[in-house]
């Protein structure tokens, strides 16, 4: 996956296991970072290849009823996820 290097960080407080997608950051036609189905953190980046959007689930479960500092770093096709 080709694309620009990108770092996103935010303080998040998740209160419930709501279904669907809840965006943390979004820049239309560029990137998105969201909590999906209440707990799994995922992100997407628009690429220049034929596949368009590249989606990645981090595997990190966002804890409920407490603040957590999250960061996602993308560069050269690799993603790192950091919490607290």
C-alpha positions in Angstrom: 0.0 0.0 0.0 1.4 3.3 -1.0 0.5 6.6 0.5 1.8 9.4 2.8 3.1 8.9 6.3 0.4 9.8 8.9 0.1 10.0 12.7 -3.2 10.4 14.5 -3.6 10.8 18.2 -6.7 11.4 20.4 -8.1 11.0 23.9 -11.2 8.7 23.7 -13.9 7.9 26.3 -16.1 5.0 25.1 -19.3 4.7 27.1 -21.2 1.8 25.5 -21.0 -1.1 23.0 -22.9 0.8 20.3 -23.0 -0.9 16.9 -21.8 0.6 13.8 -19.0 3.0 13.2 -18.0 6.0 15.4 -15.4 8.2 13.8 -12.6 9.7 15.8 -10.9 11.4 12.8 -12.0 11.7 9.2 -10.7 13.7 6.2 -12.9 12.8 3.2 -11.0 11.1 0.4 -7.8 10.9 2.5 -8.1 8.9 5.9 -10.4 7.8 8.6 -9.9 6.5 12.2 -12.9 5.0 14.0 -14.3 2.7 16.7 -16.3 -0.1 15.0 -19.1 -2.0 16.7 -18.5 -0.5 20.0 -14.9 -1.5 20.7 -12.5 -2.5 17.9 -10.2 0.4 16.7 -9.7 0.5 13.0 -8.4 3.0 10.4 -8.4 3.5 6.6 -6.2 5.4 4.2 -7.0 6.3 0.6 -4.3 4.9 -1.6 -3.1 5.7 -5.1 -3.4 2.1 -6.3 -6.3 0.3 -7.9 -7.8 -0.8 -4.6 -8.7 2.7 -3.4 -9.3 2.6 0.4 -7.0 0.4 2.5 -8.7 -0.7 5.8 -6.8 -2.1 8.8 -8.3 -3.4 12.0 -5.8 -2.8 14.8 -7.0 -5.6 17.1 -7.1 -3.2 20.0 -10.2 -3.2 22.1 -11.0 0.3 23.4 -11.8 0.1 27.2 -15.2 1.2 28.4 -15.9 4.0 30.9 -12.4 5.4 31.1 -10.2 7.9 29.2 -7.5 6.3 27.0 -4.9 8.1 24.8 -4.7 6.4 21.4 -2.2 6.9 18.6 -2.0 5.3 15.2 1.2 5.7 13.1 1.3 4.7 9.4 4.4 4.8 7.2 5.7 2.7 4.3 2.8 0.3 4.5 3.2 -0.5 8.2 0.9 0.5 11.0 1.6 0.9 14.7 -1.1 1.3 17.3 -0.3 2.8 20.7 -2.6 3.1 23.8 -1.9 5.0 27.0 
